[in-house]
């Protein structure tokens, strides 16, 4: 059985630091639009559609 760890810290409004046992990442944005970068270099963006 594996052990998982994940913790998220709010740095500023719209900026969040995510820490897990394998990597670390930063997320920018708010409701509807978010851009994320992790320590492996993976970049993702997500867009939400209201309703």
mmCIF file of the N, C-alpha and C atoms, coordinates in Angstrom:
data_MODEL
# 
_entry.id   MODEL 
# 
loop_
_atom_site.group_PDB 
_atom_site.id 
_atom_site.type_symbol 
_atom_site.label_atom_id 
_atom_site.label_alt_id 
_atom_site.label_comp_id 
_atom_site.label_asym_id 
_atom_site.label_entity_id 
_atom_site.label_seq_id 
_atom_site.pdbx_PDB_ins_code 
_atom_site.Cartn_x 
_atom_site.Cartn_y 
_atom_site.Cartn_z 
_atom_site.occupancy 
_atom_site.B_iso_or_equiv 
_atom_site.pdbx_formal_charge 
_atom_site.auth_seq_id 
_atom_site.auth_comp_id 
_atom_site.auth_asym_id 
_atom_site.auth_atom_id 
_atom_site.pdbx_PDB_model_num 
ATOM 1   N N  . UNK A 1 1  ? 0.846   -1.187 0.000   1.00 0.00 ? 1  UNK A N  1 
ATOM 2   C CA . UNK A 1 1  ? 0.000   0.000  0.000   1.00 0.00 ? 1  UNK A CA 1 
ATOM 3   C C  . UNK A 1 1  ? 0.883   1.237  0.000   1.00 0.00 ? 1  UNK A C  1 
ATOM 4   N N  . UNK A 1 2  ? 0.663   2.128  -0.971  1.00 0.00 ? 2  UNK A N  1 
ATOM 5   C CA . UNK A 1 2  ? 1.466   3.333  -1.087  1.00 0.00 ? 2  UNK A CA 1 
ATOM 6   C C  . UNK A 1 2  ? 0.953   4.458  -0.206  1.00 0.00 ? 2  UNK A C  1 
ATOM 7   N N  . UNK A 1 3  ? 1.833   5.353  0.142   1.00 0.00 ? 3  UNK A N  1 
ATOM 8   C CA . UNK A 1 3  ? 1.482   6.507  0.957   1.00 0.00 ? 3  UNK A CA 1 
ATOM 9   C C  . UNK A 1 3  ? 1.523   7.741  0.067   1.00 0.00 ? 3  UNK A C  1 
ATOM 10  N N  . UNK A 1 4  ? 0.452   8.504  0.044   1.00 0.00 ? 4  UNK A N  1 
ATOM 11  C CA . UNK A 1 4  ? 0.384   9.718  -0.778  1.00 0.00 ? 4  UNK A CA 1 
ATOM 12  C C  . UNK A 1 4  ? 0.301   10.945 0.112   1.00 0.00 ? 4  UNK A C  1 
ATOM 13  N N  . UNK A 1 5  ? 0.914   12.021 -0.367  1.00 0.00 ? 5  UNK A N  1 
ATOM 14  C CA . UNK A 1 5  ? 0.902   13.290 0.355   1.00 0.00 ? 5  UNK A CA 1 
ATOM 15  C C  . UNK A 1 5  ? 0.642   14.403 -0.641  1.00 0.00 ? 5  UNK A C  1 
ATOM 16  N N  . UNK A 1 6  ? -0.275  15.293 -0.317  1.00 0.00 ? 6  UNK A N  1 
ATOM 17  C CA . UNK A 1 6  ? -0.537  16.463 -1.157  1.00 0.00 ? 6  UNK A CA 1 
ATOM 18  C C  . UNK A 1 6  ? -1.006  17.598 -0.259  1.00 0.00 ? 6  UNK A C  1 
ATOM 19  N N  . UNK A 1 7  ? -0.412  18.775 -0.436  1.00 0.00 ? 7  UNK A N  1 
ATOM 20  C CA . UNK A 1 7  ? -0.771  19.941 0.355   1.00 0.00 ? 7  UNK A CA 1 
ATOM 21  C C  . UNK A 1 7  ? -0.766  21.154 -0.556  1.00 0.00 ? 7  UNK A C  1 
ATOM 22  N N  . UNK A 1 8  ? -1.726  22.047 -0.360  1.00 0.00 ? 8  UNK A N  1 
ATOM 23  C CA . UNK A 1 8  ? -1.853  23.247 -1.167  1.00 0.00 ? 8  UNK A CA 1 
ATOM 24  C C  . UNK A 1 8  ? -1.804  24.475 -0.259  1.00 0.00 ? 8  UNK A C  1 
ATOM 25  N N  . UNK A 1 9  ? -0.993  25.466 -0.643  1.00 0.00 ? 9  UNK A N  1 
ATOM 26  C CA . UNK A 1 9  ? -0.849  26.692 0.132   1.00 0.00 ? 9  UNK A CA 1 
ATOM 27  C C  . UNK A 1 9  ? -1.263  27.882 -0.722  1.00 0.00 ? 9  UNK A C  1 
ATOM 28  N N  . UNK A 1 10 ? -2.064  28.762 -0.160  1.00 0.00 ? 10 UNK A N  1 
ATOM 29  C CA . UNK A 1 10 ? -2.458  29.986 -0.848  1.00 0.00 ? 10 UNK A CA 1 
ATOM 30  C C  . UNK A 1 10 ? -1.402  31.053 -0.574  1.00 0.00 ? 10 UNK A C  1 
ATOM 31  N N  . UNK A 1 11 ? -0.714  31.491 -1.627  1.00 0.00 ? 11 UNK A N  1 
ATOM 32  C CA . UNK A 1 11 ? 0.359   32.480 -1.490  1.00 0.00 ? 11 UNK A CA 1 
ATOM 33  C C  . UNK A 1 11 ? -0.201  33.891 -1.579  1.00 0.00 ? 11 UNK A C  1 
ATOM 34  N N  . UNK A 1 12 ? -1.041  34.138 -2.566  1.00 0.00 ? 12 UNK A N  1 
ATOM 35  C CA . UNK A 1 12 ? -1.670  35.437 -2.794  1.00 0.00 ? 12 UNK A CA 1 
ATOM 36  C C  . UNK A 1 12 ? -3.012  35.167 -3.463  1.00 0.00 ? 12 UNK A C  1 
ATOM 37  N N  . UNK A 1 13 ? -3.867  36.169 -3.576  1.00 0.00 ? 13 UNK A N  1 
ATOM 38  C CA . UNK A 1 13 ? -5.125  35.933 -4.287  1.00 0.00 ? 13 UNK A CA 1 
ATOM 39  C C  . UNK A 1 13 ? -4.865  35.494 -5.734  1.00 0.00 ? 13 UNK A C  1 
ATOM 40  N N  . UNK A 1 14 ? -5.346  34.320 -6.075  1.00 0.00 ? 14 UNK A N  1 
ATOM 41  C CA . UNK A 1 14 ? -5.168  33.789 -7.419  1.00 0.00 ? 14 UNK A CA 1 
ATOM 42  C C  . UNK A 1 14 ? -3.888  33.012 -7.633  1.00 0.00 ? 14 UNK A C  1 
ATOM 43  N N  . UNK A 1 15 ? -3.026  32.882 -6.598  1.00 0.00 ? 15 UNK A N  1 
ATOM 44  C CA . UNK A 1 15 ? -1.765  32.137 -6.716  1.00 0.00 ? 15 UNK A CA 1 
ATOM 45  C C  . UNK A 1 15 ? -1.731  31.067 -5.638  1.00 0.00 ? 15 UNK A C  1 
ATOM 46  N N  . UNK A 1 16 ? -1.456  29.827 -6.052  1.00 0.00 ? 16 UNK A N  1 
ATOM 47  C CA . UNK A 1 16 ? -1.468  28.708 -5.124  1.00 0.00 ? 16 UNK A CA 1 
ATOM 48  C C  . UNK A 1 16 ? -0.232  27.836 -5.355  1.00 0.00 ? 16 UNK A C  1 
ATOM 49  N N  . UNK A 1 17 ? 0.408   27.383 -4.276  1.00 0.00 ? 17 UNK A N  1 
ATOM 50  C CA . UNK A 1 17 ? 1.546   26.481 -4.324  1.00 0.00 ? 17 UNK A CA 1 
ATOM 51  C C  . UNK A 1 17 ? 1.069   25.098 -3.932  1.00 0.00 ? 17 UNK A C  1 
ATOM 52  N N  . UNK A 1 18 ? 1.280   24.109 -4.795  1.00 0.00 ? 18 UNK A N  1 
ATOM 53  C CA . UNK A 1 18 ? 0.867   22.737 -4.546  1.00 0.00 ? 18 UNK A CA 1 
ATOM 54  C C  . UNK A 1 18 ? 2.107   21.876 -4.325  1.00 0.00 ? 18 UNK A C  1 
ATOM 55  N N  . UNK A 1 19 ? 2.141   21.148 -3.209  1.00 0.00 ? 19 UNK A N  1 
ATOM 56  C CA . UNK A 1 19 ? 3.280   20.309 -2.866  1.00 0.00 ? 19 UNK A CA 1 
ATOM 57  C C  . UNK A 1 19 ? 2.789   18.878 -2.711  1.00 0.00 ? 19 UNK A C  1 
ATOM 58  N N  . UNK A 1 20 ? 3.488   17.932 -3.361  1.00 0.00 ? 20 UNK A N  1 
ATOM 59  C CA . UNK A 1 20 ? 3.183   16.516 -3.186  1.00 0.00 ? 20 UNK A CA 1 
ATOM 60  C C  . UNK A 1 20 ? 4.485   15.776 -2.924  1.00 0.00 ? 20 UNK A C  1 
ATOM 61  N N  . UNK A 1 21 ? 4.394   14.463 -2.731  1.00 0.00 ? 21 UNK A N  1 
ATOM 62  C CA . UNK A 1 21 ? 5.615   13.718 -2.418  1.00 0.00 ? 21 UNK A CA 1 
ATOM 63  C C  . UNK A 1 21 ? 6.518   13.544 -3.636  1.00 0.00 ? 21 UNK A C  1 
ATOM 64  N N  . UNK A 1 22 ? 6.055   13.809 -4.850  1.00 0.00 ? 22 UNK A N  1 
ATOM 65  C CA . UNK A 1 22 ? 6.898   13.658 -6.033  1.00 0.00 ? 22 UNK A CA 1 
ATOM 66  C C  . UNK A 1 22 ? 7.297   14.969 -6.688  1.00 0.00 ? 22 UNK A C  1 
ATOM 67  N N  . UNK A 1 23 ? 6.450   16.009 -6.640  1.00 0.00 ? 23 UNK A N  1 
ATOM 68  C CA . UNK A 1 23 ? 6.820   17.277 -7.264  1.00 0.00 ? 23 UNK A CA 1 
ATOM 69  C C  . UNK A 1 23 ? 6.075   18.445 -6.636  1.00 0.00 ? 23 UNK A C  1 
ATOM 70  N N  . UNK A 1 24 ? 6.396   19.627 -7.137  1.00 0.00 ? 24 UNK A N  1 
ATOM 71  C CA . UNK A 1 24 ? 5.834   20.880 -6.643  1.00 0.00 ? 24 UNK A CA 1 
ATOM 72  C C  . UNK A 1 24 ? 5.318   21.670 -7.834  1.00 0.00 ? 24 UNK A C  1 
ATOM 73  N N  . UNK A 1 25 ? 4.254   22.443 -7.630  1.00 0.00 ? 25 UNK A N  1 
ATOM 74  C CA . UNK A 1 25 ? 3.720   23.223 -8.730  1.00 0.00 ? 25 UNK A CA 1 
ATOM 75  C C  . UNK A 1 25 ? 3.121   24.538 -8.279  1.00 0.00 ? 25 UNK A C  1 
ATOM 76  N N  . UNK A 1 26 ? 2.949   25.436 -9.235  1.00 0.00 ? 26 UNK A N  1 
ATOM 77  C CA . UNK A 1 26 ? 2.323   26.737 -9.009  1.00 0.00 ? 26 UNK A CA 1 
ATOM 78  C C  . UNK A 1 26 ? 1.103   26.853 -9.904  1.00 0.00 ? 26 UNK A C  1 
ATOM 79  N N  . UNK A 1 27 ? 0.026   27.408 -9.372  1.00 0.00 ? 27 UNK A N  1 
ATOM 80  C CA . UNK A 1 27 ? -1.187  27.655 -10.148 1.00 0.00 ? 27 UNK A CA 1 
ATOM 81  C C  . UNK A 1 27 ? -1.521  29.126 -10.080 1.00 0.00 ? 27 UNK A C  1 
ATOM 82  N N  . UNK A 1 28 ? -1.864  29.707 -11.238 1.00 0.00 ? 28 UNK A N  1 
ATOM 83  C CA . UNK A 1 28 ? -2.245  31.112 -11.335 1.00 0.00 ? 28 UNK A CA 1 
ATOM 84  C C  . UNK A 1 28 ? -3.645  31.200 -11.915 1.00 0.00 ? 28 UNK A C  1 
ATOM 85  N N  . UNK A 1 29 ? -4.441  32.111 -11.403 1.00 0.00 ? 29 UNK A N  1 
ATOM 86  C CA . UNK A 1 29 ? -5.765  32.341 -11.975 1.00 0.00 ? 29 UNK A CA 1 
ATOM 87  C C  . UNK A 1 29 ? -6.857  32.219 -10.938 1.00 0.00 ? 29 UNK A C  1 
ATOM 88  N N  . UNK A 1 30 ? -8.066  32.404 -11.388 1.00 0.00 ? 30 UNK A N  1 
ATOM 89  C CA . UNK A 1 30 ? -9.210  32.342 -10.497 1.00 0.00 ? 30 UNK A CA 1 
ATOM 90  C C  . UNK A 1 30 ? -10.292 31.476 -11.090 1.00 0.00 ? 30 UNK A C  1 
ATOM 91  N N  . UNK A 1 31 ? -11.521 31.820 -10.790 1.00 0.00 ? 31 UNK A N  1 
ATOM 92  C CA . UNK A 1 31 ? -12.643 31.055 -11.305 1.00 0.00 ? 31 UNK A CA 1 
ATOM 93  C C  . UNK A 1 31 ? -12.732 31.239 -12.817 1.00 0.00 ? 31 UNK A C  1 
ATOM 94  N N  . UNK A 1 32 ? -12.857 30.149 -13.521 1.00 0.00 ? 32 UNK A N  1 
ATOM 95  C CA . UNK A 1 32 ? -13.030 30.220 -14.963 1.00 0.00 ? 32 UNK A CA 1 
ATOM 96  C C  . UNK A 1 32 ? -11.762 30.076 -15.780 1.00 0.00 ? 32 UNK A C  1 
ATOM 97  N N  . UNK A 1 33 ? -10.606 30.441 -15.250 1.00 0.00 ? 33 UNK A N  1 
ATOM 98  C CA . UNK A 1 33 ? -9.359  30.359 -16.006 1.00 0.00 ? 33 UNK A CA 1 
ATOM 99  C C  . UNK A 1 33 ? -8.205  30.068 -15.051 1.00 0.00 ? 33 UNK A C  1 
ATOM 100 N N  . UNK A 1 34 ? -7.417  29.043 -15.345 1.00 0.00 ? 34 UNK A N  1 
ATOM 101 C CA . UNK A 1 34 ? -6.290  28.677 -14.493 1.00 0.00 ? 34 UNK A CA 1 
ATOM 102 C C  . UNK A 1 34 ? -5.123  28.211 -15.348 1.00 0.00 ? 34 UNK A C  1 
ATOM 103 N N  . UNK A 1 35 ? -3.891  28.576 -14.945 1.00 0.00 ? 35 UNK A N  1 
ATOM 104 C CA . UNK A 1 35 ? -2.665  28.171 -15.619 1.00 0.00 ? 35 UNK A CA 1 
ATOM 105 C C  . UNK A 1 35 ? -1.741  27.574 -14.569 1.00 0.00 ? 35 UNK A C  1 
ATOM 106 N N  . UNK A 1 36 ? -1.207  26.389 -14.827 1.00 0.00 ? 36 UNK A N  1 
ATOM 107 C CA . UNK A 1 36 ? -0.394  25.679 -13.847 1.00 0.00 ? 36 UNK A CA 1 
ATOM 108 C C  . UNK A 1 36 ? 0.937   25.264 -14.439 1.00 0.00 ? 36 UNK A C  1 
ATOM 109 N N  . UNK A 1 37 ? 1.980   25.318 -13.594 1.00 0.00 ? 37 UNK A N  1 
ATOM 110 C CA . UNK A 1 37 ? 3.323   24.870 -13.959 1.00 0.00 ? 37 UNK A CA 1 
ATOM 111 C C  . UNK A 1 37 ? 3.820   23.997 -12.815 1.00 0.00 ? 37 UNK A C  1 
ATOM 112 N N  . UNK A 1 38 ? 4.371   22.800 -13.131 1.00 0.00 ? 38 UNK A N  1 
ATOM 113 C CA . UNK A 1 38 ? 4.933   21.988 -12.062 1.00 0.00 ? 38 UNK A CA 1 
ATOM 114 C C  . UNK A 1 38 ? 6.441   21.835 -12.228 1.00 0.00 ? 38 UNK A C  1 
ATOM 115 N N  . UNK A 1 39 ? 7.088   21.201 -11.260 1.00 0.00 ? 39 UNK A N  1 
ATOM 116 C CA . UNK A 1 39 ? 8.545   21.129 -11.242 1.00 0.00 ? 39 UNK A CA 1 
ATOM 117 C C  . UNK A 1 39 ? 9.103   20.240 -12.345 1.00 0.00 ? 39 UNK A C  1 
ATOM 118 N N  . UNK A 1 40 ? 8.293   19.379 -12.949 1.00 0.00 ? 40 UNK A N  1 
ATOM 119 C CA . UNK A 1 40 ? 8.741   18.562 -14.070 1.00 0.00 ? 40 UNK A CA 1 
ATOM 120 C C  . UNK A 1 40 ? 8.716   19.336 -15.377 1.00 0.00 ? 40 UNK A C  1 
ATOM 121 N N  . UNK A 1 41 ? 8.179   20.559 -15.380 1.00 0.00 ? 41 UNK A N  1 
ATOM 122 C CA . UNK A 1 41 ? 8.093   21.376 -16.577 1.00 0.00 ? 41 UNK A CA 1 
ATOM 123 C C  . UNK A 1 41 ? 6.761   21.267 -17.292 1.00 0.00 ? 41 UNK A C  1 
ATOM 124 N N  . UNK A 1 42 ? 5.856   20.479 -16.754 1.00 0.00 ? 42 UNK A N  1 
ATOM 125 C CA . UNK A 1 42 ? 4.542   20.329 -17.389 1.00 0.00 ? 42 UNK A CA 1 
ATOM 126 C C  . UNK A 1 42 ? 3.720   21.597 -17.161 1.00 0.00 ? 42 UNK A C  1 
ATOM 127 N N  . UNK A 1 43 ? 3.137   22.108 -18.239 1.00 0.00 ? 43 UNK A N  1 
ATOM 128 C CA . UNK A 1 43 ? 2.307   23.316 -18.167 1.00 0.00 ? 43 UNK A CA 1 
ATOM 129 C C  . UNK A 1 43 ? 0.910   22.967 -18.629 1.00 0.00 ? 43 UNK A C  1 
ATOM 130 N N  . UNK A 1 44 ? -0.078  23.353 -17.857 1.00 0.00 ? 44 UNK A N  1 
ATOM 131 C CA . UNK A 1 44 ? -1.473  23.100 -18.230 1.00 0.00 ? 44 UNK A CA 1 
ATOM 132 C C  . UNK A 1 44 ? -2.291  24.352 -18.031 1.00 0.00 ? 44 UNK A C  1 
ATOM 133 N N  . UNK A 1 45 ? -3.341  24.477 -18.818 1.00 0.00 ? 45 UNK A N  1 
ATOM 134 C CA . UNK A 1 45 ? -4.285  25.568 -18.628 1.00 0.00 ? 45 UNK A CA 1 
ATOM 135 C C  . UNK A 1 45 ? -5.676  24.974 -18.712 1.00 0.00 ? 45 UNK A C  1 
ATOM 136 N N  . UNK A 1 46 ? -6.595  25.559 -17.952 1.00 0.00 ? 46 UNK A N  1 
ATOM 137 C CA . UNK A 1 46 ? -7.961  25.081 -17.975 1.00 0.00 ? 46 UNK A CA 1 
ATOM 138 C C  . UNK A 1 46 ? -8.905  26.274 -18.002 1.00 0.00 ? 46 UNK A C  1 
ATOM 139 N N  . UNK A 1 47 ? -9.994  26.092 -18.728 1.00 0.00 ? 47 UNK A N  1 
ATOM 140 C CA . UNK A 1 47 ? -11.004 27.136 -18.869 1.00 0.00 ? 47 UNK A CA 1 
ATOM 141 C C  . UNK A 1 47 ? -12.346 26.529 -18.495 1.00 0.00 ? 47 UNK A C  1 
ATOM 142 N N  . UNK A 1 48 ? -13.073 27.225 -17.635 1.00 0.00 ? 48 UNK A N  1 
ATOM 143 C CA . UNK A 1 48 ? -14.405 26.777 -17.246 1.00 0.00 ? 48 UNK A CA 1 
ATOM 144 C C  . UNK A 1 48 ? -15.465 27.573 -17.963 1.00 0.00 ? 48 UNK A C  1 
ATOM 145 N N  . UNK A 1 49 ? -16.537 26.894 -18.315 1.00 0.00 ? 49 UNK A N  1 
ATOM 146 C CA . UNK A 1 49 ? -17.659 27.549 -18.978 1.00 0.00 ? 49 UNK A CA 1 
ATOM 147 C C  . UNK A 1 49 ? -18.800 27.653 -17.987 1.00 0.00 ? 49 UNK A C  1 
ATOM 148 N N  . UNK A 1 50 ? -19.310 28.843 -17.686 1.00 0.00 ? 50 UNK A N  1 
ATOM 149 C CA . UNK A 1 50 ? -20.382 28.962 -16.705 1.00 0.00 ? 50 UNK A CA 1 
ATOM 150 C C  . UNK A 1 50 ? -21.666 28.264 -17.160 1.00 0.00 ? 50 UNK A C  1 
ATOM 151 N N  . UNK A 1 51 ? -22.352 27.715 -16.188 1.00 0.00 ? 51 UNK A N  1 
ATOM 152 C CA . UNK A 1 51 ? -23.632 27.072 -16.463 1.00 0.00 ? 51 UNK A CA 1 
ATOM 153 C C  . UNK A 1 51 ? -23.452 25.669 -16.897 1.00 0.00 ? 51 UNK A C  1 
# 
